[in-house]
Amino acid sequence: MPHSTGLRGRELIKGHATLNDFLMLVDPGCEVAISGADIAAVCDRHRGIGADGFVRVVRTTALPGGGSFAASVPEAEWFMDYYRADGTVAEMSGNAARLFAHVLDHEGLCPIADGESVTIGTRGGARTITRLGELWTVDMGPARLASPEEAEDEDWDTAVVVPGLDGPRAALSVEISGPHTVVALGEEGELEAAAFAGLTDSAAPVAYDPAPEAGTNLELVVPLGEEVDPDTQSSVGIARMRVLERGVGESLSYGAGCCAVAVALHAWTGPGAPEDYRLLVPGGEIGVHVGADPLGEDSSVLLTGPATITGRITVA
């Protein structure tokens, strides 16, 4: 390890949700002292173990400052203490939440039968996760437009210059578990041409006008039409996408980014838009339910996909 870490000798669980991979530390009593440097060290793919993010599985009441959250949401026994790969604190990850629930069940911390749900705490608020066979559905909460007045007039609010693509591209800014900037492309060739390789963040050489104050996650999407769900006979929107995740770089899958894309596609389509979307990411396939009015006051976006435990590692 490049850093003398407080995780030495600790067992970590490695897993992924559509190839968005995480290291999970089961620490119910919050007894392990870890720093951002510790997390960055183990998440380093060359000098550490490697992961897109790090999660401490901890009881809400044991987390410093978690008492008030536990009192307001007593059903949230467990808290997803989530960090980006660079060691910075993050609010929420839909993919990490799916793996979190899978670990709770697999480790016997909170058995979850098919069709049952568990409510967990996150820095973005309480989230409910439901088991559907081998899949997990996360209630990602509400979505909103970052600049609703501009977006409602033009269907976009930001111009983005992406390496590998010609000229600035119109984009829509969506807030859901963090900031997202969604760009629609005309064909899959453009999606492949976007030069994300080597980028470690969504900042320069990517350029935004106006520039987001706190950074953003960049999603590129190619709509591929609609199909009919054979069970419900309702329309499902299909799209292929890539994500440049803030603090990470290109991610093979990003749950909140998929939700932002689905919300943007729904807004661009207008009346009669599908309520469900099947999004093809490099790591697999994600389902998103946005409902009839994803930007409504009481709306909630649902993210569905698999989660897999791949191994256990003891930090040297």
ChimeraX commands (.cxc) that place a marker at each C-alpha (Angstrom):
marker #1 position 0.00,0.00,0.00 radius 0.5
marker #1 position 1.25,3.54,-0.74 radius 0.5
marker #1 position -0.08,4.78,2.60 radius 0.5
marker #1 position 0.08,3.42,6.14 radius 0.5
marker #1 position -3.60,2.67,6.45 radius 0.5
marker #1 position -5.92,2.24,9.42 radius 0.5
marker #1 position -7.42,-0.63,7.43 radius 0.5
marker #1 position -4.37,-2.86,7.82 radius 0.5
marker #1 position -5.40,-6.36,8.88 radius 0.5
marker #1 position -9.09,-5.66,8.22 radius 0.5
marker #1 position -11.23,-7.85,5.99 radius 0.5
marker #1 position -12.99,-6.05,3.17 radius 0.5
marker #1 position -15.75,-7.43,0.95 radius 0.5
marker #1 position -15.30,-6.72,-2.76 radius 0.5
marker #1 position -18.37,-6.60,-4.98 radius 0.5
marker #1 position -20.00,-4.78,-7.85 radius 0.5
marker #1 position -23.33,-3.62,-9.19 radius 0.5
marker #1 position -23.22,-3.80,-13.01 radius 0.5
marker #1 position -19.41,-3.61,-12.77 radius 0.5
marker #1 position -19.45,-0.44,-10.65 radius 0.5
marker #1 position -17.23,-1.94,-7.94 radius 0.5
marker #1 position -16.92,-1.19,-4.26 radius 0.5
marker #1 position -15.00,-2.21,-1.18 radius 0.5
marker #1 position -17.25,-2.81,1.83 radius 0.5
marker #1 position -16.07,-2.73,5.45 radius 0.5
marker #1 position -18.50,-4.41,7.84 radius 0.5
marker #1 position -18.03,-2.33,10.99 radius 0.5
marker #1 position -21.35,-2.38,12.91 radius 0.5
marker #1 position -20.01,-0.49,15.92 radius 0.5
marker #1 position -17.97,2.08,13.94 radius 0.5
marker #1 position -14.83,0.92,15.72 radius 0.5
marker #1 position -12.34,1.28,12.85 radius 0.5
marker #1 position -10.66,4.68,12.51 radius 0.5
marker #1 position -10.21,5.42,8.81 radius 0.5
marker #1 position -9.25,8.54,6.88 radius 0.5
marker #1 position -9.78,9.73,3.35 radius 0.5
marker #1 position -6.17,8.78,2.62 radius 0.5
marker #1 position -6.84,5.24,3.89 radius 0.5
marker #1 position -9.78,4.92,1.53 radius 0.5
marker #1 position -7.92,6.37,-1.45 radius 0.5
marker #1 position -5.08,3.91,-0.78 radius 0.5
marker #1 position -7.21,0.76,-0.89 radius 0.5
marker #1 position -9.26,2.04,-3.85 radius 0.5
marker #1 position -6.13,2.71,-5.92 radius 0.5
marker #1 position -6.19,0.17,-8.77 radius 0.5
marker #1 position -2.41,0.07,-9.20 radius 0.5
marker #1 position -1.05,0.31,-5.66 radius 0.5
marker #1 position -4.05,-0.83,-3.63 radius 0.5
marker #1 position -6.95,-3.24,-4.14 radius 0.5
marker #1 position -8.97,-1.10,-6.52 radius 0.5
marker #1 position -12.56,0.09,-6.49 radius 0.5
marker #1 position -14.83,2.90,-7.64 radius 0.5
marker #1 position -15.89,3.60,-4.07 radius 0.5
marker #1 position -15.75,2.53,-0.42 radius 0.5
marker #1 position -18.60,1.80,2.00 radius 0.5
marker #1 position -18.60,1.24,5.73 radius 0.5
marker #1 position -21.55,-0.94,6.80 radius 0.5
marker #1 position -22.39,0.54,10.19 radius 0.5
marker #1 position -25.33,0.73,12.57 radius 0.5
marker #1 position -26.90,4.17,12.38 radius 0.5
marker #1 position -26.78,4.63,16.14 radius 0.5
marker #1 position -23.03,3.88,16.20 radius 0.5
marker #1 position -22.10,6.45,13.55 radius 0.5
marker #1 position -20.89,9.76,15.05 radius 0.5
marker #1 position -23.77,12.18,14.76 radius 0.5
marker #1 position -26.14,9.40,13.71 radius 0.5
marker #1 position -28.32,9.59,16.81 radius 0.5
marker #1 position -30.67,12.26,15.46 radius 0.5
marker #1 position -31.05,10.39,12.16 radius 0.5
marker #1 position -31.83,7.18,14.04 radius 0.5
marker #1 position -34.43,9.00,16.11 radius 0.5
marker #1 position -36.14,10.48,13.05 radius 0.5
marker #1 position -35.97,7.28,10.97 radius 0.5
marker #1 position -35.92,4.45,13.55 radius 0.5
marker #1 position -36.47,1.78,10.88 radius 0.5
marker #1 position -33.08,2.65,9.32 radius 0.5
marker #1 position -30.98,0.39,11.55 radius 0.5
marker #1 position -28.08,0.39,9.10 radius 0.5
marker #1 position -26.22,3.34,7.55 radius 0.5
marker #1 position -24.32,3.39,4.24 radius 0.5
marker #1 position -21.18,5.38,5.12 radius 0.5
marker #1 position -20.11,6.00,1.52 radius 0.5
marker #1 position -16.93,7.52,0.03 radius 0.5
marker #1 position -15.64,8.11,-3.49 radius 0.5
marker #1 position -12.46,6.41,-4.66 radius 0.5
marker #1 position -10.43,9.54,-3.90 radius 0.5
marker #1 position -11.51,9.36,-0.25 radius 0.5
marker #1 position -13.99,12.22,-0.35 radius 0.5
marker #1 position -17.33,11.87,1.39 radius 0.5
marker #1 position -20.33,11.23,-0.87 radius 0.5
marker #1 position -24.05,11.39,-0.21 radius 0.5
marker #1 position -25.44,8.41,-2.01 radius 0.5
marker #1 position -24.85,5.81,-4.72 radius 0.5
marker #1 position -27.68,3.74,-6.13 radius 0.5
marker #1 position -25.29,1.00,-7.23 radius 0.5
marker #1 position -23.56,0.94,-3.85 radius 0.5
marker #1 position -26.98,0.81,-2.17 radius 0.5
marker #1 position -27.86,-2.34,-4.11 radius 0.5
marker #1 position -24.60,-4.00,-3.06 radius 0.5
marker #1 position -25.09,-2.71,0.50 radius 0.5
marker #1 position -28.46,-4.46,0.77 radius 0.5
marker #1 position -26.98,-7.62,-0.75 radius 0.5
marker #1 position -24.19,-7.59,1.86 radius 0.5
marker #1 position -26.68,-7.04,4.70 radius 0.5
marker #1 position -28.57,-10.11,3.54 radius 0.5
marker #1 position -25.58,-12.28,2.62 radius 0.5
marker #1 position -23.75,-11.61,5.90 radius 0.5
marker #1 position -26.84,-12.30,8.00 radius 0.5
marker #1 position -26.90,-8.75,9.36 radius 0.5
marker #1 position -30.42,-8.15,8.04 radius 0.5
marker #1 position -31.98,-11.06,6.10 radius 0.5
marker #1 position -34.14,-9.78,3.23 radius 0.5
marker #1 position -36.53,-12.25,1.61 radius 0.5
marker #1 position -37.73,-11.94,-1.98 radius 0.5
marker #1 position -40.27,-9.12,-2.15 radius 0.5
marker #1 position -39.22,-7.64,1.18 radius 0.5
marker #1 position -37.64,-4.22,1.71 radius 0.5
marker #1 position -35.07,-2.65,3.99 radius 0.5
marker #1 position -34.69,1.03,4.82 radius 0.5
marker #1 position -31.15,2.31,5.20 radius 0.5
marker #1 position -29.62,5.62,6.14 radius 0.5
marker #1 position -27.46,7.63,3.73 radius 0.5
marker #1 position -26.12,11.17,3.75 radius 0.5
marker #1 position -28.76,11.86,1.12 radius 0.5
marker #1 position -31.53,10.71,3.47 radius 0.5
marker #1 position -33.32,7.43,4.10 radius 0.5
marker #1 position -33.56,5.03,1.16 radius 0.5
marker #1 position -35.71,1.93,0.78 radius 0.5
marker #1 position -34.33,-1.07,-1.12 radius 0.5
marker #1 position -36.53,-3.96,-2.26 radius 0.5
marker #1 position -35.37,-7.42,-3.23 radius 0.5
marker #1 position -36.80,-8.80,-6.48 radius 0.5
marker #1 position -35.23,-12.22,-6.90 radius 0.5
marker #1 position -31.64,-11.57,-7.97 radius 0.5
marker #1 position -32.35,-7.87,-8.52 radius 0.5
marker #1 position -32.56,-4.96,-6.11 radius 0.5
marker #1 position -34.73,-1.85,-6.50 radius 0.5
marker #1 position -33.58,1.36,-4.81 radius 0.5
marker #1 position -35.90,4.28,-4.16 radius 0.5
marker #1 position -33.59,7.09,-5.24 radius 0.5
marker #1 position -35.90,9.85,-4.07 radius 0.5
marker #1 position -37.02,12.87,-6.07 radius 0.5
marker #1 position -35.36,14.48,-9.08 radius 0.5
marker #1 position -35.36,18.13,-10.07 radius 0.5
marker #1 position -33.96,20.35,-12.78 radius 0.5
marker #1 position -30.98,22.42,-11.66 radius 0.5
marker #1 position -32.12,25.42,-13.76 radius 0.5
marker #1 position -35.85,24.82,-14.22 radius 0.5
marker #1 position -36.72,28.17,-15.86 radius 0.5
marker #1 position -34.10,27.86,-18.62 radius 0.5
marker #1 position -34.70,24.14,-19.10 radius 0.5
marker #1 position -38.46,24.48,-19.43 radius 0.5
marker #1 position -38.04,27.05,-22.23 radius 0.5
marker #1 position -35.34,25.30,-24.27 radius 0.5
marker #1 position -35.08,21.70,-22.95 radius 0.5
marker #1 position -31.44,22.47,-22.14 radius 0.5
marker #1 position -29.52,24.82,-19.87 radius 0.5
marker #1 position -25.81,24.14,-20.43 radius 0.5
marker #1 position -23.39,23.90,-23.35 radius 0.5
marker #1 position -20.73,21.19,-22.98 radius 0.5
marker #1 position -17.50,20.64,-24.92 radius 0.5
marker #1 position -16.55,16.95,-24.79 radius 0.5
marker #1 position -13.13,15.68,-25.95 radius 0.5
marker #1 position -13.56,13.66,-29.15 radius 0.5
marker #1 position -16.82,15.36,-30.19 radius 0.5
marker #1 position -17.23,18.35,-32.49 radius 0.5
marker #1 position -18.35,21.66,-31.02 radius 0.5
marker #1 position -20.36,22.39,-27.89 radius 0.5
marker #1 position -23.35,20.14,-27.16 radius 0.5
marker #1 position -26.62,21.14,-25.51 radius 0.5
marker #1 position -27.20,19.54,-22.12 radius 0.5
marker #1 position -29.80,19.37,-19.38 radius 0.5
marker #1 position -28.78,19.66,-15.72 radius 0.5
marker #1 position -30.57,17.25,-13.37 radius 0.5
marker #1 position -30.25,16.94,-9.60 radius 0.5
marker #1 position -30.72,13.45,-8.16 radius 0.5
marker #1 position -28.34,12.24,-5.47 radius 0.5
marker #1 position -25.96,14.90,-6.74 radius 0.5
marker #1 position -25.53,17.08,-9.84 radius 0.5
marker #1 position -25.71,15.61,-13.35 radius 0.5
marker #1 position -25.29,17.10,-16.82 radius 0.5
marker #1 position -26.97,15.01,-19.53 radius 0.5
marker #1 position -26.05,15.31,-23.23 radius 0.5
marker #1 position -28.11,13.56,-25.94 radius 0.5
marker #1 position -26.14,12.34,-28.98 radius 0.5
marker #1 position -27.42,11.45,-32.42 radius 0.5
marker #1 position -25.73,8.09,-32.95 radius 0.5
marker #1 position -23.74,5.40,-31.17 radius 0.5
marker #1 position -20.62,6.31,-33.15 radius 0.5
marker #1 position -20.52,9.64,-31.34 radius 0.5
marker #1 position -20.88,7.88,-28.02 radius 0.5
marker #1 position -17.87,5.72,-28.81 radius 0.5
marker #1 position -15.89,8.73,-30.04 radius 0.5
marker #1 position -16.10,10.60,-26.72 radius 0.5
marker #1 position -12.54,10.57,-25.37 radius 0.5
marker #1 position -12.95,9.75,-21.69 radius 0.5
marker #1 position -9.80,7.61,-21.42 radius 0.5
marker #1 position -7.36,8.97,-18.86 radius 0.5
marker #1 position -9.79,11.52,-17.45 radius 0.5
marker #1 position -10.12,11.29,-13.69 radius 0.5
marker #1 position -12.89,13.81,-13.24 radius 0.5
marker #1 position -15.64,15.60,-15.11 radius 0.5
marker #1 position -13.67,18.87,-15.23 radius 0.5
marker #1 position -11.10,20.03,-17.83 radius 0.5
marker #1 position -10.64,19.18,-20.65 radius 0.5
marker #1 position -14.43,18.90,-20.50 radius 0.5
marker #1 position -15.82,22.46,-20.54 radius 0.5
marker #1 position -19.22,23.66,-19.33 radius 0.5
marker #1 position -21.02,26.95,-19.97 radius 0.5
marker #1 position -22.12,27.93,-17.42 radius 0.5
marker #1 position -19.59,26.09,-15.27 radius 0.5
marker #1 position -21.16,24.14,-12.37 radius 0.5
marker #1 position -20.07,25.61,-9.05 radius 0.5
marker #1 position -19.57,22.30,-7.25 radius 0.5
marker #1 position -18.64,20.13,-10.22 radius 0.5
marker #1 position -20.94,17.67,-11.93 radius 0.5
marker #1 position -21.29,14.17,-13.33 radius 0.5
marker #1 position -21.42,14.02,-17.13 radius 0.5
marker #1 position -23.75,11.58,-18.88 radius 0.5
marker #1 position -23.77,11.02,-22.66 radius 0.5
marker #1 position -26.80,9.17,-24.02 radius 0.5
marker #1 position -28.02,7.89,-27.39 radius 0.5
marker #1 position -31.79,7.23,-27.46 radius 0.5
marker #1 position -32.59,3.93,-29.22 radius 0.5
marker #1 position -36.37,4.17,-29.41 radius 0.5
marker #1 position -38.98,2.27,-27.45 radius 0.5
marker #1 position -40.17,-1.30,-26.96 radius 0.5
marker #1 position -43.33,-2.78,-25.45 radius 0.5
marker #1 position -43.08,-4.62,-22.16 radius 0.5
marker #1 position -44.77,-7.99,-22.83 radius 0.5
marker #1 position -46.09,-8.21,-19.25 radius 0.5
marker #1 position -47.52,-4.71,-18.82 radius 0.5
marker #1 position -47.99,-3.76,-22.50 radius 0.5
marker #1 position -46.50,-0.36,-21.63 radius 0.5
marker #1 position -43.75,1.41,-23.55 radius 0.5
marker #1 position -40.17,1.19,-22.31 radius 0.5
marker #1 position -37.57,3.68,-23.49 radius 0.5
marker #1 position -34.23,2.20,-24.58 radius 0.5
marker #1 position -30.93,4.09,-24.58 radius 0.5
marker #1 position -27.19,3.49,-24.51 radius 0.5
marker #1 position -25.03,5.71,-22.32 radius 0.5
marker #1 position -21.62,6.47,-20.84 radius 0.5
marker #1 position -20.76,8.33,-17.63 radius 0.5
marker #1 position -17.85,10.49,-16.52 radius 0.5
marker #1 position -18.27,10.39,-12.76 radius 0.5
marker #1 position -17.15,13.25,-10.55 radius 0.5
marker #1 position -14.12,12.20,-8.49 radius 0.5
marker #1 position -13.81,8.86,-10.29 radius 0.5
marker #1 position -13.53,9.21,-14.08 radius 0.5
marker #1 position -15.40,7.00,-16.51 radius 0.5
marker #1 position -17.54,4.48,-14.66 radius 0.5
marker #1 position -18.82,1.26,-16.17 radius 0.5
marker #1 position -22.13,1.95,-14.46 radius 0.5
marker #1 position -23.51,4.77,-12.31 radius 0.5
marker #1 position -26.95,4.37,-10.76 radius 0.5
marker #1 position -27.73,8.02,-10.09 radius 0.5
marker #1 position -26.44,8.87,-13.56 radius 0.5
marker #1 position -28.85,6.35,-15.08 radius 0.5
marker #1 position -31.68,7.99,-13.14 radius 0.5
marker #1 position -30.65,11.44,-14.38 radius 0.5
marker #1 position -30.59,10.17,-17.97 radius 0.5
marker #1 position -34.06,8.64,-17.63 radius 0.5
marker #1 position -35.44,11.89,-16.20 radius 0.5
marker #1 position -33.85,13.89,-19.04 radius 0.5
marker #1 position -35.19,11.51,-21.71 radius 0.5
marker #1 position -38.67,11.78,-20.20 radius 0.5
marker #1 position -38.46,15.58,-20.18 radius 0.5
marker #1 position -37.22,15.74,-23.78 radius 0.5
marker #1 position -39.94,13.37,-25.05 radius 0.5
marker #1 position -42.75,15.33,-23.39 radius 0.5
marker #1 position -46.38,14.16,-23.04 radius 0.5
marker #1 position -46.79,10.42,-23.49 radius 0.5
marker #1 position -43.17,9.69,-22.63 radius 0.5
marker #1 position -42.44,6.20,-21.25 radius 0.5
marker #1 position -42.50,5.81,-17.49 radius 0.5
marker #1 position -39.84,3.09,-17.62 radius 0.5
marker #1 position -36.40,3.00,-19.22 radius 0.5
marker #1 position -33.90,0.25,-20.01 radius 0.5
marker #1 position -30.44,1.77,-20.03 radius 0.5
marker #1 position -27.47,-0.01,-21.56 radius 0.5
marker #1 position -24.21,0.84,-19.81 radius 0.5
marker #1 position -20.73,-0.66,-20.34 radius 0.5
marker #1 position -21.27,-2.74,-17.20 radius 0.5
marker #1 position -24.61,-4.22,-18.19 radius 0.5
marker #1 position -28.22,-3.10,-18.01 radius 0.5
marker #1 position -30.11,-0.88,-15.56 radius 0.5
marker #1 position -33.86,-0.36,-15.23 radius 0.5
marker #1 position -35.25,3.01,-14.16 radius 0.5
marker #1 position -38.88,3.85,-13.36 radius 0.5
marker #1 position -39.60,7.58,-13.44 radius 0.5
marker #1 position -43.40,7.52,-13.39 radius 0.5
marker #1 position -45.69,9.93,-15.19 radius 0.5
marker #1 position -44.22,13.07,-13.60 radius 0.5
marker #1 position -40.65,12.48,-12.36 radius 0.5
marker #1 position -40.23,16.16,-11.51 radius 0.5
marker #1 position -43.42,16.30,-9.45 radius 0.5
marker #1 position -43.30,17.33,-5.81 radius 0.5
marker #1 position -44.07,13.83,-4.47 radius 0.5
marker #1 position -42.29,11.86,-7.20 radius 0.5
marker #1 position -39.64,9.22,-6.65 radius 0.5
marker #1 position -37.30,7.56,-9.13 radius 0.5
marker #1 position -36.70,3.80,-8.82 radius 0.5
marker #1 position -33.44,2.13,-9.87 radius 0.5
marker #1 position -33.31,-1.64,-10.49 radius 0.5
marker #1 position -30.33,-3.89,-11.15 radius 0.5
marker #1 position -28.20,-6.77,-9.84 radius 0.5
marker #1 position -25.49,-6.84,-7.18 radius 0.5
marker #1 position -22.67,-9.37,-6.83 radius 0.5
marker #1 position -20.13,-10.19,-4.12 radius 0.5
marker #1 position -16.86,-11.23,-5.77 radius 0.5
marker #1 position -14.54,-11.91,-2.86 radius 0.5
marker #1 position -12.97,-11.03,0.48 radius 0.5
marker #1 position -9.62,-9.36,0.96 radius 0.5
marker #1 position -7.56,-8.89,4.10 radius 0.5
marker #1 position -5.60,-5.65,3.83 radius 0.5
marker #1 position -1.87,-6.28,4.24 radius 0.5
marker link #1:1,2 radius 0.2
marker link #1:2,3 radius 0.2
marker link #1:3,4 radius 0.2
marker link #1:4,5 radius 0.2
marker link #1:5,6 radius 0.2
marker link #1:6,7 radius 0.2
marker link #1:7,8 radius 0.2
marker link #1:8,9 radius 0.2
marker link #1:9,10 radius 0.2
marker link #1:10,11 radius 0.2
marker link #1:11,12 radius 0.2
marker link #1:12,13 radius 0.2
marker link #1:13,14 radius 0.2
marker link #1:14,15 radius 0.2
marker link #1:15,16 radius 0.2
marker link #1:16,17 radius 0.2
marker link #1:17,18 radius 0.2
marker link #1:18,19 radius 0.2
marker link #1:19,20 radius 0.2
marker link #1:20,21 radius 0.2
marker link #1:21,22 radius 0.2
marker link #1:22,23 radius 0.2
marker link #1:23,24 radius 0.2
marker link #1:24,25 radius 0.2
marker link #1:25,26 radius 0.2
marker link #1:26,27 radius 0.2
marker link #1:27,28 radius 0.2
marker link #1:28,29 radius 0.2
marker link #1:29,30 radius 0.2
marker link #1:30,31 radius 0.2
marker link #1:31,32 radius 0.2
marker link #1:32,33 radius 0.2
marker link #1:33,34 radius 0.2
marker link #1:34,35 radius 0.2
marker link #1:35,36 radius 0.2
marker link #1:36,37 radius 0.2
marker link #1:37,38 radius 0.2
marker link #1:38,39 radius 0.2
marker link #1:39,40 radius 0.2
marker link #1:40,41 radius 0.2
marker link #1:41,42 radius 0.2
marker link #1:42,43 radius 0.2
marker link #1:43,44 radius 0.2
marker link #1:44,45 radius 0.2
marker link #1:45,46 radius 0.2
marker link #1:46,47 radius 0.2
marker link #1:47,48 radius 0.2
marker link #1:48,49 radius 0.2
marker link #1:49,50 radius 0.2
marker link #1:50,51 radius 0.2
marker link #1:51,52 radius 0.2
marker link #1:52,53 radius 0.2
marker link #1:53,54 radius 0.2
marker link #1:54,55 radius 0.2
marker link #1:55,56 radius 0.2
marker link #1:56,57 radius 0.2
marker link #1:57,58 radius 0.2
marker link #1:58,59 radius 0.2
marker link #1:59,60 radius 0.2
marker link #1:60,61 radius 0.2
marker link #1:61,62 radius 0.2
marker link #1:62,63 radius 0.2
marker link #1:63,64 radius 0.2
marker link #1:64,65 radius 0.2
marker link #1:65,66 radius 0.2
marker link #1:66,67 radius 0.2
marker link #1:67,68 radius 0.2
marker link #1:68,69 radius 0.2
marker link #1:69,70 radius 0.2
marker link #1:70,71 radius 0.2
marker link #1:71,72 radius 0.2
marker link #1:72,73 radius 0.2
marker link #1:73,74 radius 0.2
marker link #1:74,75 radius 0.2
marker link #1:75,76 radius 0.2
marker link #1:76,77 radius 0.2
marker link #1:77,78 radius 0.2
marker link #1:78,79 radius 0.2
marker link #1:79,80 radius 0.2
marker link #1:80,81 radius 0.2
marker link #1:81,82 radius 0.2
marker link #1:82,83 radius 0.2
marker link #1:83,84 radius 0.2
marker link #1:84,85 radius 0.2
marker link #1:85,86 radius 0.2
marker link #1:86,87 radius 0.2
marker link #1:87,88 radius 0.2
marker link #1:88,89 radius 0.2
marker link #1:89,90 radius 0.2
marker link #1:90,91 radius 0.2
marker link #1:91,92 radius 0.2
marker link #1:92,93 radius 0.2
marker link #1:93,94 radius 0.2
marker link #1:94,95 radius 0.2
marker link #1:95,96 radius 0.2
marker link #1:96,97 radius 0.2
marker link #1:97,98 radius 0.2
marker link #1:98,99 radius 0.2
marker link #1:99,100 radius 0.2
marker link #1:100,101 radius 0.2
marker link #1:101,102 radius 0.2
marker link #1:102,103 radius 0.2
marker link #1:103,104 radius 0.2
marker link #1:104,105 radius 0.2
marker link #1:105,106 radius 0.2
marker link #1:106,107 radius 0.2
marker link #1:107,108 radius 0.2
marker link #1:108,109 radius 0.2
marker link #1:109,110 radius 0.2
marker link #1:110,111 radius 0.2
marker link #1:111,112 radius 0.2
marker link #1:112,113 radius 0.2
marker link #1:113,114 radius 0.2
marker link #1:114,115 radius 0.2
marker link #1:115,116 radius 0.2
marker link #1:116,117 radius 0.2
marker link #1:117,118 radius 0.2
marker link #1:118,119 radius 0.2
marker link #1:119,120 radius 0.2
marker link #1:120,121 radius 0.2
marker link #1:121,122 radius 0.2
marker link #1:122,123 radius 0.2
marker link #1:123,124 radius 0.2
marker link #1:124,125 radius 0.2
marker link #1:125,126 radius 0.2
marker link #1:126,127 radius 0.2
marker link #1:127,128 radius 0.2
marker link #1:128,129 radius 0.2
marker link #1:129,130 radius 0.2
marker link #1:130,131 radius 0.2
marker link #1:131,132 radius 0.2
marker link #1:132,133 radius 0.2
marker link #1:133,134 radius 0.2
marker link #1:134,135 radius 0.2
marker link #1:135,136 radius 0.2
marker link #1:136,137 radius 0.2
marker link #1:137,138 radius 0.2
marker link #1:138,139 radius 0.2
marker link #1:139,140 radius 0.2
marker link #1:140,141 radius 0.2
marker link #1:141,142 radius 0.2
marker link #1:142,143 radius 0.2
marker link #1:143,144 radius 0.2
marker link #1:144,145 radius 0.2
marker link #1:145,146 radius 0.2
marker link #1:146,147 radius 0.2
marker link #1:147,148 radius 0.2
marker link #1:148,149 radius 0.2
marker link #1:149,150 radius 0.2
marker link #1:150,151 radius 0.2
marker link #1:151,152 radius 0.2
marker link #1:152,153 radius 0.2
marker link #1:153,154 radius 0.2
marker link #1:154,155 radius 0.2
marker link #1:155,156 radius 0.2
marker link #1:156,157 radius 0.2
marker link #1:157,158 radius 0.2
marker link #1:158,159 radius 0.2
marker link #1:159,160 radius 0.2
marker link #1:160,161 radius 0.2
marker link #1:161,162 radius 0.2
marker link #1:162,163 radius 0.2
marker link #1:163,164 radius 0.2
marker link #1:164,165 radius 0.2
marker link #1:165,166 radius 0.2
marker link #1:166,167 radius 0.2
marker link #1:167,168 radius 0.2
marker link #1:168,169 radius 0.2
marker link #1:169,170 radius 0.2
marker link #1:170,171 radius 0.2
marker link #1:171,172 radius 0.2
marker link #1:172,173 radius 0.2
marker link #1:173,174 radius 0.2
marker link #1:174,175 radius 0.2
marker link #1:175,176 radius 0.2
marker link #1:176,177 radius 0.2
marker link #1:177,178 radius 0.2
marker link #1:178,179 radius 0.2
marker link #1:179,180 radius 0.2
marker link #1:180,181 radius 0.2
marker link #1:181,182 radius 0.2
marker link #1:182,183 radius 0.2
marker link #1:183,184 radius 0.2
marker link #1:184,185 radius 0.2
marker link #1:185,186 radius 0.2
marker link #1:186,187 radius 0.2
marker link #1:187,188 radius 0.2
marker link #1:188,189 radius 0.2
marker link #1:189,190 radius 0.2
marker link #1:190,191 radius 0.2
marker link #1:191,192 radius 0.2
marker link #1:192,193 radius 0.2
marker link #1:193,194 radius 0.2
marker link #1:194,195 radius 0.2
marker link #1:195,196 radius 0.2
marker link #1:196,197 radius 0.2
marker link #1:197,198 radius 0.2
marker link #1:198,199 radius 0.2
marker link #1:199,200 radius 0.2
marker link #1:200,201 radius 0.2
marker link #1:201,202 radius 0.2
marker link #1:202,203 radius 0.2
marker link #1:203,204 radius 0.2
marker link #1:204,205 radius 0.2
marker link #1:205,206 radius 0.2
marker link #1:206,207 radius 0.2
marker link #1:207,208 radius 0.2
marker link #1:208,209 radius 0.2
marker link #1:209,210 radius 0.2
marker link #1:210,211 radius 0.2
marker link #1:211,212 radius 0.2
marker link #1:212,213 radius 0.2
marker link #1:213,214 radius 0.2
marker link #1:214,215 radius 0.2
marker link #1:215,216 radius 0.2
marker link #1:216,217 radius 0.2
marker link #1:217,218 radius 0.2
marker link #1:218,219 radius 0.2
marker link #1:219,220 radius 0.2
marker link #1:220,221 radius 0.2
marker link #1:221,222 radius 0.2
marker link #1:222,223 radius 0.2
marker link #1:223,224 radius 0.2
marker link #1:224,225 radius 0.2
marker link #1:225,226 radius 0.2
marker link #1:226,227 radius 0.2
marker link #1:227,228 radius 0.2
marker link #1:228,229 radius 0.2
marker link #1:229,230 radius 0.2
marker link #1:230,231 radius 0.2
marker link #1:231,232 radius 0.2
marker link #1:232,233 radius 0.2
marker link #1:233,234 radius 0.2
marker link #1:234,235 radius 0.2
marker link #1:235,236 radius 0.2
marker link #1:236,237 radius 0.2
marker link #1:237,238 radius 0.2
marker link #1:238,239 radius 0.2
marker link #1:239,240 radius 0.2
marker link #1:240,241 radius 0.2
marker link #1:241,242 radius 0.2
marker link #1:242,243 radius 0.2
marker link #1:243,244 radius 0.2
marker link #1:244,245 radius 0.2
marker link #1:245,246 radius 0.2
marker link #1:246,247 radius 0.2
marker link #1:247,248 radius 0.2
marker link #1:248,249 radius 0.2
marker link #1:249,250 radius 0.2
marker link #1:250,251 radius 0.2
marker link #1:251,252 radius 0.2
marker link #1:252,253 radius 0.2
marker link #1:253,254 radius 0.2
marker link #1:254,255 radius 0.2
marker link #1:255,256 radius 0.2
marker link #1:256,257 radius 0.2
marker link #1:257,258 radius 0.2
marker link #1:258,259 radius 0.2
marker link #1:259,260 radius 0.2
marker link #1:260,261 radius 0.2
marker link #1:261,262 radius 0.2
marker link #1:262,263 radius 0.2
marker link #1:263,264 radius 0.2
marker link #1:264,265 radius 0.2
marker link #1:265,266 radius 0.2
marker link #1:266,267 radius 0.2
marker link #1:267,268 radius 0.2
marker link #1:268,269 radius 0.2
marker link #1:269,270 radius 0.2
marker link #1:270,271 radius 0.2
marker link #1:271,272 radius 0.2
marker link #1:272,273 radius 0.2
marker link #1:273,274 radius 0.2
marker link #1:274,275 radius 0.2
marker link #1:275,276 radius 0.2
marker link #1:276,277 radius 0.2
marker link #1:277,278 radius 0.2
marker link #1:278,279 radius 0.2
marker link #1:279,280 radius 0.2
marker link #1:280,281 radius 0.2
marker link #1:281,282 radius 0.2
marker link #1:282,283 radius 0.2
marker link #1:283,284 radius 0.2
marker link #1:284,285 radius 0.2
marker link #1:285,286 radius 0.2
marker link #1:286,287 radius 0.2
marker link #1:287,288 radius 0.2
marker link #1:288,289 radius 0.2
marker link #1:289,290 radius 0.2
marker link #1:290,291 radius 0.2
marker link #1:291,292 radius 0.2
marker link #1:292,293 radius 0.2
marker link #1:293,294 radius 0.2
marker link #1:294,295 radius 0.2
marker link #1:295,296 radius 0.2
marker link #1:296,297 radius 0.2
marker link #1:297,298 radius 0.2
marker link #1:298,299 radius 0.2
marker link #1:299,300 radius 0.2
marker link #1:300,301 radius 0.2
marker link #1:301,302 radius 0.2
marker link #1:302,303 radius 0.2
marker link #1:303,304 radius 0.2
marker link #1:304,305 radius 0.2
marker link #1:305,306 radius 0.2
marker link #1:306,307 radius 0.2
marker link #1:307,308 radius 0.2
marker link #1:308,309 radius 0.2
marker link #1:309,310 radius 0.2
marker link #1:310,311 radius 0.2
marker link #1:311,312 radius 0.2
marker link #1:312,313 radius 0.2
marker link #1:313,314 radius 0.2
marker link #1:314,315 radius 0.2
marker link #1:315,316 radius 0.2
view
